[in-house]
Amino acid sequence: MIKNSKLIRKLERELIRKEKIDVVRNFQIVEALYIEAFELGIFPPKNPLDGLKTDIKIAKVVNNVQEASK
């Protein structure tokens, strides 16, 4: 049973900060997700503009993370 959840969260944040980013592994994950979506018939969408708002939100998050890591 966790008695001090704040301490656990602090430990998790510290571990995440210390962990090095594996760009190759991340691209492999993205590629696997792309292949799975393609095989399920989800990607490419019938209407290319579907999900544009979601794409913009994702781009903003990704760009923000890259700036924060500099």
PDB file of N, H, CA, C and O in Angstrom:
ATOM      1  N   MET A   1       0.839  -1.170   0.000  1.00  0.00           N
ATOM      2  CA  MET A   1       0.000   0.000   0.000  1.00  0.00           C
ATOM      3  C   MET A   1       0.894   1.247   0.000  1.00  0.00           C
ATOM      4  O   MET A   1       1.852   1.329   0.768  1.00  0.00           O
ATOM      5  N   ILE A   2       0.577   2.198  -0.852  1.00  0.00           N
ATOM      6  H   ILE A   2      -0.201   2.131  -1.475  1.00  0.00           H
ATOM      7  CA  ILE A   2       1.345   3.438  -0.944  1.00  0.00           C
ATOM      8  C   ILE A   2       0.811   4.412   0.095  1.00  0.00           C
ATOM      9  O   ILE A   2      -0.370   4.760   0.094  1.00  0.00           O
ATOM     10  N   LYS A   3       1.699   4.846   0.980  1.00  0.00           N
ATOM     11  H   LYS A   3       2.658   4.563   0.982  1.00  0.00           H
ATOM     12  CA  LYS A   3       1.275   5.763   2.033  1.00  0.00           C
ATOM     13  C   LYS A   3       1.643   7.209   1.718  1.00  0.00           C
ATOM     14  O   LYS A   3       0.968   8.133   2.172  1.00  0.00           O
ATOM     15  N   ASN A   4       2.708   7.409   0.944  1.00  0.00           N
ATOM     16  H   ASN A   4       3.256   6.658   0.576  1.00  0.00           H
ATOM     17  CA  ASN A   4       3.135   8.757   0.616  1.00  0.00           C
ATOM     18  C   ASN A   4       3.173   8.903  -0.906  1.00  0.00           C
ATOM     19  O   ASN A   4       4.218   8.723  -1.531  1.00  0.00           O
ATOM     20  N   SER A   5       2.039   9.227  -1.482  1.00  0.00           N
ATOM     21  H   SER A   5       1.190   9.374  -0.974  1.00  0.00           H
ATOM     22  CA  SER A   5       1.942   9.297  -2.942  1.00  0.00           C
ATOM     23  C   SER A   5       2.758  10.457  -3.510  1.00  0.00           C
ATOM     24  O   SER A   5       3.247  10.368  -4.636  1.00  0.00           O
ATOM     25  N   LYS A   6       2.912  11.548  -2.747  1.00  0.00           N
ATOM     26  H   LYS A   6       2.514  11.620  -1.832  1.00  0.00           H
ATOM     27  CA  LYS A   6       3.709  12.678  -3.236  1.00  0.00           C
ATOM     28  C   LYS A   6       5.162  12.269  -3.414  1.00  0.00           C
ATOM     29  O   LYS A   6       5.807  12.679  -4.378  1.00  0.00           O
ATOM     30  N   LEU A   7       5.674  11.478  -2.508  1.00  0.00           N
ATOM     31  H   LEU A   7       5.150  11.145  -1.724  1.00  0.00           H
ATOM     32  CA  LEU A   7       7.050  11.004  -2.604  1.00  0.00           C
ATOM     33  C   LEU A   7       7.230  10.098  -3.822  1.00  0.00           C
ATOM     34  O   LEU A   7       8.241  10.182  -4.519  1.00  0.00           O
ATOM     35  N   ILE A   8       6.264   9.248  -4.072  1.00  0.00           N
ATOM     36  H   ILE A   8       5.443   9.179  -3.506  1.00  0.00           H
ATOM     37  CA  ILE A   8       6.319   8.345  -5.232  1.00  0.00           C
ATOM     38  C   ILE A   8       6.297   9.158  -6.523  1.00  0.00           C
ATOM     39  O   ILE A   8       7.072   8.880  -7.438  1.00  0.00           O
ATOM     40  N   ARG A   9       5.414  10.167  -6.613  1.00  0.00           N
ATOM     41  H   ARG A   9       4.784  10.393  -5.870  1.00  0.00           H
ATOM     42  CA  ARG A   9       5.351  11.007  -7.809  1.00  0.00           C
ATOM     43  C   ARG A   9       6.667  11.745  -8.033  1.00  0.00           C
ATOM     44  O   ARG A   9       7.133  11.867  -9.166  1.00  0.00           O
ATOM     45  N   LYS A  10       7.263  12.237  -6.947  1.00  0.00           N
ATOM     46  H   LYS A  10       6.884  12.138  -6.026  1.00  0.00           H
ATOM     47  CA  LYS A  10       8.541  12.931  -7.054  1.00  0.00           C
ATOM     48  C   LYS A  10       9.615  11.977  -7.583  1.00  0.00           C
ATOM     49  O   LYS A  10      10.401  12.351  -8.454  1.00  0.00           O
ATOM     50  N   LEU A  11       9.651  10.760  -7.067  1.00  0.00           N
ATOM     51  H   LEU A  11       9.013  10.456  -6.360  1.00  0.00           H
ATOM     52  CA  LEU A  11      10.603   9.757  -7.519  1.00  0.00           C
ATOM     53  C   LEU A  11      10.404   9.436  -9.001  1.00  0.00           C
ATOM     54  O   LEU A  11      11.374   9.333  -9.753  1.00  0.00           O
ATOM     55  N   GLU A  12       9.147   9.280  -9.417  1.00  0.00           N
ATOM     56  H   GLU A  12       8.360   9.364  -8.806  1.00  0.00           H
ATOM     57  CA  GLU A  12       8.859   8.991 -10.819  1.00  0.00           C
ATOM     58  C   GLU A  12       9.323  10.132 -11.725  1.00  0.00           C
ATOM     59  O   GLU A  12       9.905   9.884 -12.781  1.00  0.00           O
ATOM     60  N   ARG A  13       9.068  11.382 -11.320  1.00  0.00           N
ATOM     61  H   ARG A  13       8.595  11.584 -10.463  1.00  0.00           H
ATOM     62  CA  ARG A  13       9.505  12.532 -12.120  1.00  0.00           C
ATOM     63  C   ARG A  13      11.028  12.562 -12.249  1.00  0.00           C
ATOM     64  O   ARG A  13      11.557  12.841 -13.325  1.00  0.00           O
ATOM     65  N   GLU A  14      11.727  12.275 -11.154  1.00  0.00           N
ATOM     66  H   GLU A  14      11.297  12.048 -10.281  1.00  0.00           H
ATOM     67  CA  GLU A  14      13.190  12.256 -11.187  1.00  0.00           C
ATOM     68  C   GLU A  14      13.713  11.161 -12.114  1.00  0.00           C
ATOM     69  O   GLU A  14      14.671  11.377 -12.855  1.00  0.00           O
ATOM     70  N   LEU A  15      13.087   9.993 -12.073  1.00  0.00           N
ATOM     71  H   LEU A  15      12.308   9.817 -11.471  1.00  0.00           H
ATOM     72  CA  LEU A  15      13.501   8.902 -12.951  1.00  0.00           C
ATOM     73  C   LEU A  15      13.282   9.259 -14.416  1.00  0.00           C
ATOM     74  O   LEU A  15      14.121   8.952 -15.263  1.00  0.00           O
ATOM     75  N   ILE A  16      12.171   9.898 -14.715  1.00  0.00           N
ATOM     76  H   ILE A  16      11.489  10.147 -14.027  1.00  0.00           H
ATOM     77  CA  ILE A  16      11.869  10.290 -16.086  1.00  0.00           C
ATOM     78  C   ILE A  16      12.867  11.332 -16.568  1.00  0.00           C
ATOM     79  O   ILE A  16      13.308  11.274 -17.716  1.00  0.00           O
ATOM     80  N   ARG A  17      13.231  12.283 -15.717  1.00  0.00           N
ATOM     81  H   ARG A  17      12.872  12.331 -14.785  1.00  0.00           H
ATOM     82  CA  ARG A  17      14.207  13.314 -16.091  1.00  0.00           C
ATOM     83  C   ARG A  17      15.575  12.703 -16.395  1.00  0.00           C
ATOM     84  O   ARG A  17      16.271  13.153 -17.305  1.00  0.00           O
ATOM     85  N   LYS A  18      15.954  11.687 -15.641  1.00  0.00           N
ATOM     86  H   LYS A  18      15.388  11.320 -14.902  1.00  0.00           H
ATOM     87  CA  LYS A  18      17.263  11.073 -15.815  1.00  0.00           C
ATOM     88  C   LYS A  18      17.320  10.139 -17.023  1.00  0.00           C
ATOM     89  O   LYS A  18      18.398   9.860 -17.547  1.00  0.00           O
ATOM     90  N   GLU A  19      16.164   9.661 -17.460  1.00  0.00           N
ATOM     91  H   GLU A  19      15.288   9.888 -17.034  1.00  0.00           H
ATOM     92  CA  GLU A  19      16.118   8.708 -18.564  1.00  0.00           C
ATOM     93  C   GLU A  19      16.483   9.404 -19.871  1.00  0.00           C
ATOM     94  O   GLU A  19      15.945  10.463 -20.193  1.00  0.00           O
ATOM     95  N   LYS A  20      17.396   8.801 -20.616  1.00  0.00           N
ATOM     96  H   LYS A  20      17.833   7.940 -20.355  1.00  0.00           H
ATOM     97  CA  LYS A  20      17.805   9.366 -21.906  1.00  0.00           C
ATOM     98  C   LYS A  20      16.764   9.012 -22.963  1.00  0.00           C
ATOM     99  O   LYS A  20      16.150   7.945 -22.928  1.00  0.00           O
ATOM    100  N   ILE A  21      16.582   9.938 -23.902  1.00  0.00           N
ATOM    101  H   ILE A  21      17.080  10.804 -23.931  1.00  0.00           H
ATOM    102  CA  ILE A  21      15.613   9.735 -24.973  1.00  0.00           C
ATOM    103  C   ILE A  21      16.247   8.866 -26.052  1.00  0.00           C
ATOM    104  O   ILE A  21      17.344   9.153 -26.531  1.00  0.00           O
ATOM    105  N   ASP A  22      15.549   7.805 -26.426  1.00  0.00           N
ATOM    106  H   ASP A  22      14.658   7.571 -26.037  1.00  0.00           H
ATOM    107  CA  ASP A  22      16.018   6.907 -27.483  1.00  0.00           C
ATOM    108  C   ASP A  22      15.221   7.215 -28.746  1.00  0.00           C
ATOM    109  O   ASP A  22      14.132   6.678 -28.947  1.00  0.00           O
ATOM    110  N   VAL A  23      15.762   8.073 -29.587  1.00  0.00           N
ATOM    111  H   VAL A  23      16.647   8.510 -29.424  1.00  0.00           H
ATOM    112  CA  VAL A  23      15.060   8.538 -30.779  1.00  0.00           C
ATOM    113  C   VAL A  23      14.753   7.384 -31.724  1.00  0.00           C
ATOM    114  O   VAL A  23      13.657   7.319 -32.282  1.00  0.00           O
ATOM    115  N   VAL A  24      15.692   6.486 -31.910  1.00  0.00           N
ATOM    116  H   VAL A  24      16.582   6.539 -31.457  1.00  0.00           H
ATOM    117  CA  VAL A  24      15.488   5.350 -32.822  1.00  0.00           C
ATOM    118  C   VAL A  24      14.311   4.501 -32.337  1.00  0.00           C
ATOM    119  O   VAL A  24      13.451   4.116 -33.128  1.00  0.00           O
ATOM    120  N   ARG A  25      14.279   4.216 -31.053  1.00  0.00           N
ATOM    121  H   ARG A  25      14.979   4.529 -30.410  1.00  0.00           H
ATOM    122  CA  ARG A  25      13.178   3.410 -30.486  1.00  0.00           C
ATOM    123  C   ARG A  25      11.847   4.131 -30.670  1.00  0.00           C
ATOM    124  O   ARG A  25      10.842   3.505 -31.009  1.00  0.00           O
ATOM    125  N   ASN A  26      11.837   5.443 -30.449  1.00  0.00           N
ATOM    126  H   ASN A  26      12.653   5.951 -30.174  1.00  0.00           H
ATOM    127  CA  ASN A  26      10.601   6.206 -30.609  1.00  0.00           C
ATOM    128  C   ASN A  26      10.108   6.155 -32.052  1.00  0.00           C
ATOM    129  O   ASN A  26       8.907   6.022 -32.287  1.00  0.00           O
ATOM    130  N   PHE A  27      11.023   6.261 -33.029  1.00  0.00           N
ATOM    131  H   PHE A  27      11.999   6.370 -32.839  1.00  0.00           H
ATOM    132  CA  PHE A  27      10.619   6.165 -34.429  1.00  0.00           C
ATOM    133  C   PHE A  27      10.119   4.762 -34.768  1.00  0.00           C
ATOM    134  O   PHE A  27       9.202   4.615 -35.576  1.00  0.00           O
ATOM    135  N   GLN A  28      10.702   3.742 -34.167  1.00  0.00           N
ATOM    136  H   GLN A  28      11.447   3.861 -33.510  1.00  0.00           H
ATOM    137  CA  GLN A  28      10.229   2.375 -34.392  1.00  0.00           C
ATOM    138  C   GLN A  28       8.805   2.210 -33.871  1.00  0.00           C
ATOM    139  O   GLN A  28       7.983   1.544 -34.502  1.00  0.00           O
ATOM    140  N   ILE A  29       8.515   2.810 -32.732  1.00  0.00           N
ATOM    141  H   ILE A  29       9.182   3.350 -32.220  1.00  0.00           H
ATOM    142  CA  ILE A  29       7.159   2.739 -32.171  1.00  0.00           C
ATOM    143  C   ILE A  29       6.169   3.448 -33.094  1.00  0.00           C
ATOM    144  O   ILE A  29       5.088   2.929 -33.371  1.00  0.00           O
ATOM    145  N   VAL A  30       6.547   4.642 -33.569  1.00  0.00           N
ATOM    146  H   VAL A  30       7.425   5.064 -33.343  1.00  0.00           H
ATOM    147  CA  VAL A  30       5.672   5.388 -34.473  1.00  0.00           C
ATOM    148  C   VAL A  30       5.437   4.603 -35.759  1.00  0.00           C
ATOM    149  O   VAL A  30       4.313   4.551 -36.258  1.00  0.00           O
ATOM    150  N   GLU A  31       6.480   4.000 -36.289  1.00  0.00           N
ATOM    151  H   GLU A  31       7.392   4.043 -35.883  1.00  0.00           H
ATOM    152  CA  GLU A  31       6.338   3.218 -37.512  1.00  0.00           C
ATOM    153  C   GLU A  31       5.415   2.014 -37.295  1.00  0.00           C
ATOM    154  O   GLU A  31       4.582   1.709 -38.149  1.00  0.00           O
ATOM    155  N   ALA A  32       5.559   1.342 -36.173  1.00  0.00           N
ATOM    156  H   ALA A  32       6.236   1.589 -35.479  1.00  0.00           H
ATOM    157  CA  ALA A  32       4.698   0.197 -35.864  1.00  0.00           C
ATOM    158  C   ALA A  32       3.237   0.635 -35.729  1.00  0.00           C
ATOM    159  O   ALA A  32       2.334  -0.061 -36.191  1.00  0.00           O
ATOM    160  N   LEU A  33       3.010   1.779 -35.102  1.00  0.00           N
ATOM    161  H   LEU A  33       3.745   2.344 -34.726  1.00  0.00           H
ATOM    162  CA  LEU A  33       1.645   2.302 -34.983  1.00  0.00           C
ATOM    163  C   LEU A  33       1.074   2.657 -36.350  1.00  0.00           C
ATOM    164  O   LEU A  33      -0.101   2.408 -36.619  1.00  0.00           O
ATOM    165  N   TYR A  34       1.897   3.234 -37.207  1.00  0.00           N
ATOM    166  H   TYR A  34       2.851   3.436 -36.989  1.00  0.00           H
ATOM    167  CA  TYR A  34       1.468   3.579 -38.558  1.00  0.00           C
ATOM    168  C   TYR A  34       1.068   2.322 -39.330  1.00  0.00           C
ATOM    169  O   TYR A  34       0.014   2.291 -39.966  1.00  0.00           O
ATOM    170  N   ILE A  35       1.895   1.302 -39.275  1.00  0.00           N
ATOM    171  H   ILE A  35       2.751   1.327 -38.758  1.00  0.00           H
ATOM    172  CA  ILE A  35       1.611   0.049 -39.989  1.00  0.00           C
ATOM    173  C   ILE A  35       0.316  -0.577 -39.471  1.00  0.00           C
ATOM    174  O   ILE A  35      -0.512  -1.051 -40.249  1.00  0.00           O
ATOM    175  N   GLU A  36       0.155  -0.573 -38.156  1.00  0.00           N
ATOM    176  H   GLU A  36       0.827  -0.188 -37.523  1.00  0.00           H
ATOM    177  CA  GLU A  36      -1.068  -1.146 -37.567  1.00  0.00           C
ATOM    178  C   GLU A  36      -2.297  -0.370 -38.020  1.00  0.00           C
ATOM    179  O   GLU A  36      -3.309  -0.973 -38.378  1.00  0.00           O
ATOM    180  N   ALA A  37      -2.223   0.958 -38.010  1.00  0.00           N
ATOM    181  H   ALA A  37      -1.401   1.448 -37.719  1.00  0.00           H
ATOM    182  CA  ALA A  37      -3.355   1.777 -38.452  1.00  0.00           C
ATOM    183  C   ALA A  37      -3.658   1.522 -39.922  1.00  0.00           C
ATOM    184  O   ALA A  37      -4.824   1.463 -40.312  1.00  0.00           O
ATOM    185  N   PHE A  38      -2.624   1.371 -40.741  1.00  0.00           N
ATOM    186  H   PHE A  38      -1.677   1.419 -40.424  1.00  0.00           H
ATOM    187  CA  PHE A  38      -2.810   1.101 -42.157  1.00  0.00           C
ATOM    188  C   PHE A  38      -3.489  -0.253 -42.364  1.00  0.00           C
ATOM    189  O   PHE A  38      -4.408  -0.374 -43.174  1.00  0.00           O
ATOM    190  N   GLU A  39      -3.032  -1.270 -41.627  1.00  0.00           N
ATOM    191  H   GLU A  39      -2.285  -1.171 -40.969  1.00  0.00           H
ATOM    192  CA  GLU A  39      -3.604  -2.610 -41.766  1.00  0.00           C
ATOM    193  C   GLU A  39      -5.048  -2.669 -41.274  1.00  0.00           C
ATOM    194  O   GLU A  39      -5.840  -3.466 -41.777  1.00  0.00           O
ATOM    195  N   LEU A  40      -5.393  -1.840 -40.306  1.00  0.00           N
ATOM    196  H   LEU A  40      -4.750  -1.193 -39.897  1.00  0.00           H
ATOM    197  CA  LEU A  40      -6.764  -1.792 -39.805  1.00  0.00           C
ATOM    198  C   LEU A  40      -7.678  -0.960 -40.704  1.00  0.00           C
ATOM    199  O   LEU A  40      -8.893  -0.930 -40.507  1.00  0.00           O
ATOM    200  N   GLY A  41      -7.087  -0.288 -41.690  1.00  0.00           N
ATOM    201  H   GLY A  41      -6.101  -0.313 -41.851  1.00  0.00           H
ATOM    202  CA  GLY A  41      -7.872   0.526 -42.607  1.00  0.00           C
ATOM    203  C   GLY A  41      -8.216   1.896 -42.047  1.00  0.00           C
ATOM    204  O   GLY A  41      -9.058   2.601 -42.603  1.00  0.00           O
ATOM    205  N   ILE A  42      -7.580   2.273 -40.964  1.00  0.00           N
ATOM    206  H   ILE A  42      -6.896   1.700 -40.513  1.00  0.00           H
ATOM    207  CA  ILE A  42      -7.844   3.567 -40.345  1.00  0.00           C
ATOM    208  C   ILE A  42      -7.049   4.664 -41.037  1.00  0.00           C
ATOM    209  O   ILE A  42      -7.482   5.815 -41.092  1.00  0.00           O
ATOM    210  N   PHE A  43      -5.891   4.304 -41.560  1.00  0.00           N
ATOM    211  H   PHE A  43      -5.539   3.369 -41.515  1.00  0.00           H
ATOM    212  CA  PHE A  43      -5.003   5.279 -42.175  1.00  0.00           C
ATOM    213  C   PHE A  43      -4.658   4.827 -43.580  1.00  0.00           C
ATOM    214  O   PHE A  43      -4.382   3.639 -43.745  1.00  0.00           O
ATOM    215  N   PRO A  44      -4.646   5.626 -44.562  1.00  0.00           N
ATOM    216  CA  PRO A  44      -4.943   7.054 -44.573  1.00  0.00           C
ATOM    217  C   PRO A  44      -6.452   7.303 -44.532  1.00  0.00           C
ATOM    218  O   PRO A  44      -7.225   6.479 -45.022  1.00  0.00           O
ATOM    219  N   PRO A  45      -6.872   8.414 -43.961  1.00  0.00           N
ATOM    220  CA  PRO A  45      -8.309   8.691 -43.869  1.00  0.00           C
ATOM    221  C   PRO A  45      -8.915   8.971 -45.237  1.00  0.00           C
ATOM    222  O   PRO A  45      -8.230   9.431 -46.151  1.00  0.00           O
ATOM    223  N   LYS A  46     -10.195   8.691 -45.365  1.00  0.00           N
ATOM    224  H   LYS A  46     -10.752   8.317 -44.623  1.00  0.00           H
ATOM    225  CA  LYS A  46     -10.883   8.938 -46.634  1.00  0.00           C
ATOM    226  C   LYS A  46     -10.912  10.434 -46.942  1.00  0.00           C
ATOM    227  O   LYS A  46     -10.743  10.845 -48.091  1.00  0.00           O
ATOM    228  N   ASN A  47     -11.127  11.240 -45.906  1.00  0.00           N
ATOM    229  H   ASN A  47     -11.264  10.906 -44.973  1.00  0.00           H
ATOM    230  CA  ASN A  47     -11.097  12.696 -46.058  1.00  0.00           C
ATOM    231  C   ASN A  47      -9.821  13.193 -45.388  1.00  0.00           C
ATOM    232  O   ASN A  47      -9.711  13.116 -44.164  1.00  0.00           O
ATOM    233  N   PRO A  48      -8.854  13.700 -46.150  1.00  0.00           N
ATOM    234  CA  PRO A  48      -7.566  14.103 -45.579  1.00  0.00           C
ATOM    235  C   PRO A  48      -7.662  15.191 -44.507  1.00  0.00           C
ATOM    236  O   PRO A  48      -6.757  15.324 -43.683  1.00  0.00           O
ATOM    237  N   LEU A  49      -8.736  15.960 -44.507  1.00  0.00           N
ATOM    238  H   LEU A  49      -9.471  15.852 -45.176  1.00  0.00           H
ATOM    239  CA  LEU A  49      -8.870  17.030 -43.517  1.00  0.00           C
ATOM    240  C   LEU A  49      -9.469  16.548 -42.194  1.00  0.00           C
ATOM    241  O   LEU A  49      -9.511  17.297 -41.218  1.00  0.00           O
ATOM    242  N   ASP A  50      -9.933  15.292 -42.167  1.00  0.00           N
ATOM    243  H   ASP A  50      -9.899  14.684 -42.960  1.00  0.00           H
ATOM    244  CA  ASP A  50     -10.428  14.742 -40.902  1.00  0.00           C
ATOM    245  C   ASP A  50      -9.295  14.685 -39.897  1.00  0.00           C
ATOM    246  O   ASP A  50      -8.207  14.199 -40.207  1.00  0.00           O
ATOM    247  N   GLY A  51      -9.541  15.174 -38.711  1.00  0.00           N
ATOM    248  H   GLY A  51     -10.425  15.569 -38.460  1.00  0.00           H
ATOM    249  CA  GLY A  51      -8.538  15.111 -37.666  1.00  0.00           C
ATOM    250  C   GLY A  51      -7.481  16.193 -37.748  1.00  0.00           C
ATOM    251  O   GLY A  51      -6.459  16.116 -37.065  1.00  0.00           O
ATOM    252  N   LEU A  52      -7.713  17.200 -38.576  1.00  0.00           N
ATOM    253  H   LEU A  52      -8.543  17.263 -39.130  1.00  0.00           H
ATOM    254  CA  LEU A  52      -6.732  18.270 -38.718  1.00  0.00           C
ATOM    255  C   LEU A  52      -6.504  19.005 -37.398  1.00  0.00           C
ATOM    256  O   LEU A  52      -5.373  19.356 -37.062  1.00  0.00           O
ATOM    257  N   LYS A  53      -7.591  19.233 -36.651  1.00  0.00           N
ATOM    258  H   LYS A  53      -8.509  18.947 -36.924  1.00  0.00           H
ATOM    259  CA  LYS A  53      -7.450  19.912 -35.352  1.00  0.00           C
ATOM    260  C   LYS A  53      -6.584  19.087 -34.407  1.00  0.00           C
ATOM    261  O   LYS A  53      -5.772  19.636 -33.663  1.00  0.00           O
ATOM    262  N   THR A  54      -6.759  17.775 -34.438  1.00  0.00           N
ATOM    263  H   THR A  54      -7.419  17.329 -35.043  1.00  0.00           H
ATOM    264  CA  THR A  54      -5.950  16.900 -33.594  1.00  0.00           C
ATOM    265  C   THR A  54      -4.491  16.959 -34.009  1.00  0.00           C
ATOM    266  O   THR A  54      -3.604  17.007 -33.157  1.00  0.00           O
ATOM    267  N   ASP A  55      -4.234  16.956 -35.309  1.00  0.00           N
ATOM    268  H   ASP A  55      -4.954  16.917 -36.002  1.00  0.00           H
ATOM    269  CA  ASP A  55      -2.858  17.045 -35.804  1.00  0.00           C
ATOM    270  C   ASP A  55      -2.192  18.341 -35.351  1.00  0.00           C
ATOM    271  O   ASP A  55      -1.018  18.343 -34.982  1.00  0.00           O
ATOM    272  N   ILE A  56      -2.935  19.431 -35.377  1.00  0.00           N
ATOM    273  H   ILE A  56      -3.889  19.429 -35.677  1.00  0.00           H
ATOM    274  CA  ILE A  56      -2.387  20.718 -34.947  1.00  0.00           C
ATOM    275  C   ILE A  56      -2.060  20.679 -33.463  1.00  0.00           C
ATOM    276  O   ILE A  56      -1.015  21.180 -33.047  1.00  0.00           O
ATOM    277  N   LYS A  57      -2.939  20.091 -32.659  1.00  0.00           N
ATOM    278  H   LYS A  57      -3.788  19.685 -32.997  1.00  0.00           H
ATOM    279  CA  LYS A  57      -2.682  19.981 -31.217  1.00  0.00           C
ATOM    280  C   LYS A  57      -1.434  19.135 -30.955  1.00  0.00           C
ATOM    281  O   LYS A  57      -0.609  19.488 -30.111  1.00  0.00           O
ATOM    282  N   ILE A  58      -1.298  18.035 -31.667  1.00  0.00           N
ATOM    283  H   ILE A  58      -1.968  17.748 -32.352  1.00  0.00           H
ATOM    284  CA  ILE A  58      -0.130  17.157 -31.491  1.00  0.00           C
ATOM    285  C   ILE A  58       1.141  17.908 -31.882  1.00  0.00           C
ATOM    286  O   ILE A  58       2.155  17.817 -31.190  1.00  0.00           O
ATOM    287  N   ALA A  59       1.090  18.644 -32.983  1.00  0.00           N
ATOM    288  H   ALA A  59       0.267  18.718 -33.546  1.00  0.00           H
ATOM    289  CA  ALA A  59       2.264  19.401 -33.427  1.00  0.00           C
ATOM    290  C   ALA A  59       2.671  20.439 -32.392  1.00  0.00           C
ATOM    291  O   ALA A  59       3.860  20.636 -32.140  1.00  0.00           O
ATOM    292  N   LYS A  60       1.691  21.099 -31.796  1.00  0.00           N
ATOM    293  H   LYS A  60       0.726  20.939 -32.002  1.00  0.00           H
ATOM    294  CA  LYS A  60       1.996  22.086 -30.757  1.00  0.00           C
ATOM    295  C   LYS A  60       2.680  21.431 -29.569  1.00  0.00           C
ATOM    296  O   LYS A  60       3.641  21.974 -29.022  1.00  0.00           O
ATOM    297  N   VAL A  61       2.187  20.264 -29.169  1.00  0.00           N
ATOM    298  H   VAL A  61       1.407  19.823 -29.613  1.00  0.00           H
ATOM    299  CA  VAL A  61       2.777  19.557 -28.026  1.00  0.00           C
ATOM    300  C   VAL A  61       4.200  19.123 -28.353  1.00  0.00           C
ATOM    301  O   VAL A  61       5.111  19.307 -27.546  1.00  0.00           O
ATOM    302  N   VAL A  62       4.391  18.547 -29.534  1.00  0.00           N
ATOM    303  H   VAL A  62       3.651  18.397 -30.190  1.00  0.00           H
ATOM    304  CA  VAL A  62       5.719  18.078 -29.929  1.00  0.00           C
ATOM    305  C   VAL A  62       6.702  19.243 -30.000  1.00  0.00           C
ATOM    306  O   VAL A  62       7.831  19.135 -29.520  1.00  0.00           O
ATOM    307  N   ASN A  63       6.284  20.334 -30.585  1.00  0.00           N
ATOM    308  H   ASN A  63       5.367  20.421 -30.975  1.00  0.00           H
ATOM    309  CA  ASN A  63       7.162  21.499 -30.686  1.00  0.00           C
ATOM    310  C   ASN A  63       7.492  22.061 -29.314  1.00  0.00           C
ATOM    311  O   ASN A  63       8.614  22.511 -29.085  1.00  0.00           O
ATOM    312  N   ASN A  64       6.549  22.042 -28.415  1.00  0.00           N
ATOM    313  H   ASN A  64       5.638  21.676 -28.600  1.00  0.00           H
ATOM    314  CA  ASN A  64       6.773  22.538 -27.063  1.00  0.00           C
ATOM    315  C   ASN A  64       7.773  21.646 -26.321  1.00  0.00           C
ATOM    316  O   ASN A  64       8.626  22.153 -25.592  1.00  0.00           O
ATOM    317  N   VAL A  65       7.680  20.349 -26.496  1.00  0.00           N
ATOM    318  H   VAL A  65       6.987  19.938 -27.088  1.00  0.00           H
ATOM    319  CA  VAL A  65       8.600  19.416 -25.830  1.00  0.00           C
ATOM    320  C   VAL A  65      10.016  19.619 -26.357  1.00  0.00           C
ATOM    321  O   VAL A  65      10.969  19.604 -25.578  1.00  0.00           O
ATOM    322  N   GLN A  66      10.165  19.805 -27.638  1.00  0.00           N
ATOM    323  H   GLN A  66       9.390  19.817 -28.270  1.00  0.00           H
ATOM    324  CA  GLN A  66      11.495  20.017 -28.218  1.00  0.00           C
ATOM    325  C   GLN A  66      12.116  21.298 -27.676  1.00  0.00           C
ATOM    326  O   GLN A  66      13.317  21.330 -27.410  1.00  0.00           O
ATOM    327  N   GLU A  67      11.334  22.342 -27.508  1.00  0.00           N
ATOM    328  H   GLU A  67      10.358  22.316 -27.724  1.00  0.00           H
ATOM    329  CA  GLU A  67      11.856  23.596 -26.983  1.00  0.00           C
ATOM    330  C   GLU A  67      12.251  23.443 -25.519  1.00  0.00           C
ATOM    331  O   GLU A  67      13.260  24.001 -25.088  1.00  0.00           O
ATOM    332  N   ALA A  68      11.469  22.697 -24.759  1.00  0.00           N
ATOM    333  H   ALA A  68      10.649  22.244 -25.110  1.00  0.00           H
ATOM    334  CA  ALA A  68      11.730  22.521 -23.334  1.00  0.00           C
ATOM    335  C   ALA A  68      12.990  21.706 -23.087  1.00  0.00           C
ATOM    336  O   ALA A  68      13.652  21.891 -22.065  1.00  0.00           O
ATOM    337  N   SER A  69      13.334  20.809 -24.004  1.00  0.00           N
ATOM    338  H   SER A  69      12.797  20.659 -24.834  1.00  0.00           H
ATOM    339  CA  SER A  69      14.497  19.943 -23.796  1.00  0.00           C
ATOM    340  C   SER A  69      15.814  20.621 -24.157  1.00  0.00           C
ATOM    341  O   SER A  69      16.877  20.072 -23.866  1.00  0.00           O
ATOM    342  N   LYS A  70      15.779  21.791 -24.778  1.00  0.00           N
ATOM    343  H   LYS A  70      14.916  22.237 -25.015  1.00  0.00           H
ATOM    344  CA  LYS A  70      17.008  22.495 -25.192  1.00  0.00           C
ATOM    345  C   LYS A  70      17.723  23.113 -24.026  1.00  0.00           C
ATOM    346  O   LYS A  70      18.769  23.737 -24.205  1.00  0.00           O
TER     347      LYS A  70
END
